[in-house]
Amino acid sequence: MEIDHIFICVAPGAREAEALKEFGLTEGTANRHPGQGTSNRRFFFKNAYIELLFLIDLEEIRSELTKPTQLFERLTTEGDDRSPFGICFRPSAGTEEKVPFSSWSYTPTYLPENLHIDIGNALLNEPMWFFLPFGSRPDTAPKERQPPIEHQNGFAEITSLRVTIPGNSNLSNPALCSIDVEGFELVEGNAHLIQIGFDNERNGCSHDFRPIVPLVFSW
């Protein structure tokens, strides 16, 4: 499997996106999730994308359908016992891989009836691990539906992902499976943090978006 996208839980409206735009990223289309109670702002690259996820409807996110995702808890609470991240995987290019970790099938109303999302069985102190059987690279979408993937700062592809989890030595099965993904690293630390590397980090540069959002870019 390979990384499809990363979500970061943010405040309603996702004003945090402005910091990414000021840094030189081109914002793509937003996406509302009817029935789930969430919406987002997104930044696409050739092989994956970053999603800033936020709450818009309390009734929908607390519904019997959405409650098991624990998105309500991730979006409304803070602290070391709640990770604000979600890591989504997809089958490796050219394969029909099935979800490799312990999971359950989520069928939100915003997806066609024949599609589902596999959500990993893990505690809230870890990121939400999930798998899109139908996921694909943004740069393989038909030209008329391809999101903007060119950026002022020249970023092209996400080539590494490092996720810090505060003091967690008992990793879940999905977390252990994620370690085998190329370019992915999971470490223990003092606070939840996600570090995204672009284009093999050839320039040796980095930018820290904290305290606006727990995110560091390296390129």
N, C-alpha and C positions, 0 to 999 in steps of 0.2 A: 504494500500500500504506500501511498504518498500523500503529502499534505495538500488539502484542497483549499482551506481557508482558516483563519484565526478570528475568533470574536473576542471583543473586550467589552465588558459591561460598563456603561457610562450613564450619565445623568440624562433625563428626558430632553430630547432635542439634539443631543450629541454635539454640543458646542465645542467639545474637544477636537472635533474634526477640523476646526479652523487652524489649530496648531499644526496639523499635518499639511494643510493647504499652504500655510505660510512657509513651511519647510520646503515646498516645491512639488508636492504630490497633486495629481489631477484627480478630482473627485468624480466617481462614477454615479450611476443612478441609485437612488434610495429604494428600499424595498420594504413594504408593510407586510406583516404576517397575519392575515385575517384569521380569527379564531384562537390565535396564540397570545395576542395582546402585546406584541412587540413590533418595533420598526428598527430601521438601521440607516447608517450612512456608510458607504463602501469605497474602498480604494483598490483598484485592480492592477495586477501585474501579469506578465505573460503566463505564469504557471500557477498563480494562486492569488488570493486577495485578503485584505484586512477588513473586518466588519466591526463597526462601533454599534453595539446593540443597546436599545433602551426600551423602557416600559411605556406603553401608551394606553393600555386598557386593563384595569385591575380585575374586572369580572372575567374577561377572557383568560388571563394568565392564571387565575385561580380555578378555572373550570376543571371538571373531572378529566378531560382529555389532556390538558396541559400540565396539571399539577405534578404528575410523576417526573416531569423534566427538571423540576426544582429551579426553573428559571426565575420564578418569583423570589425565591430566597437569594439567588445570585444577584438579582437586580435591586434588591431593597435592603440588604444587610451588608455590613462591612466587618472586617477582622480577619485574623489569620485562619479561622476555621471556615472561611468562604472564599474560594477562588473566583476572581472576576473574569476568568478566561474560559474559552471553549476552543478545542482543537479538533478540527474536522479533517478526516482522511477520505480518500477515494481509492478505487482500484488503481494499481500501477498502470501506466500507459500501455495499451495493447493487450491488457489482460481482462479477465472477468472475475477477479478475486472476490471472495466473500469476506464479510467482516471477520477478522481473526481473533477478536477478543469477546469476552463475556458481555452480552448486551441484551436489550429488549427492543422491540419494533415500535416506533412512533409513527403514526399516520396522521399528521396534521391536516386540517381541512384546506389549507392553501396549496397542497400538492395534489396532482391528479390521483385518481383512485388506485392506479396500479403502482404508485411509488411510495416508498417509505424511507425513514431514517433509522439507522441502528444506533442506539444510545448506550454507551458503556455503563456497566454497573460499577460505580465508584462513589466515594463520599464527596461532600461539598468542598473539602479542603483541597481537592485536586481539581484541575480543569474539567469541564464537561468534555468527555471523549465521545466523539460520534463519527459515523461512517456513512458516506453517501454512495450507495451502489451505482448511482447514475451520474456521479460527479465527473467533470472533465476540465481541462485547462481552459482558462479564459481565451487564450489566443487560438483555440481550435473552433470557437463558435463561428457560425456563418457571418460573413462580413457585415450584413445588415443588422445583426444582433450582437456584435462584438462590443464589449465595453471599452472605454478609453484605457489604454495600457501604456501610453507614452507620458512621461513625466518631465517637468522642467529640470529636475535634478539628475535626470538620466537613468534612474533606477529601472531595471528591466525584469529581473527574476528574484524571487525569494530563494536563497540557497542554503540557509541555516535557520534553525529555530531553537532557542534555549529558554526553557521555562523553569523558573525558580518557585519552589514550594517551601513555605516555612516549616522546618522541623518535622518532616514526614518520612519515617523510615519504613513504614508498612504500606508499600505501594500496592494499588489495585492491579488486577489482571490487565485491564486496558492500558494502565500506565506502563506496566512492564512490557507489553507488546509494542507500545509507541517507541520505546528505546531502540528498537531494531530498524526504525525508519531512517533512511539516509538523511543526514544533516540535522537530525533531531537530538536534543540533549535535555535531560531532566535532572535538576540539581536541587539540593537543600540549601536554604538561605534564611535571611532574617525577615523577608517580606515577599509577597507575591510580585513577580516581575516577569515580563516577557521581552526577550531580546531577539530581534529579527535581523538576520544578515542578508545583504543583497549582493548579487553578482560576485560571489566568492570573496567578498570583502577585500578586494584588490588594493584599495586606496588606504586601508588602515585607519579609516576615520570612524567616528561615532557621534551620535547625538542622543541626549537623554531628555525625554519629554516629561519626566517627573518635575513637579508634583501634579501637573495637569492630568497625566495618565501614566500608569506604571508600564512604560514602554521605552525601549532603547533600540535605536537603529545603528547598525554597523555596515560599512560599505567600503 
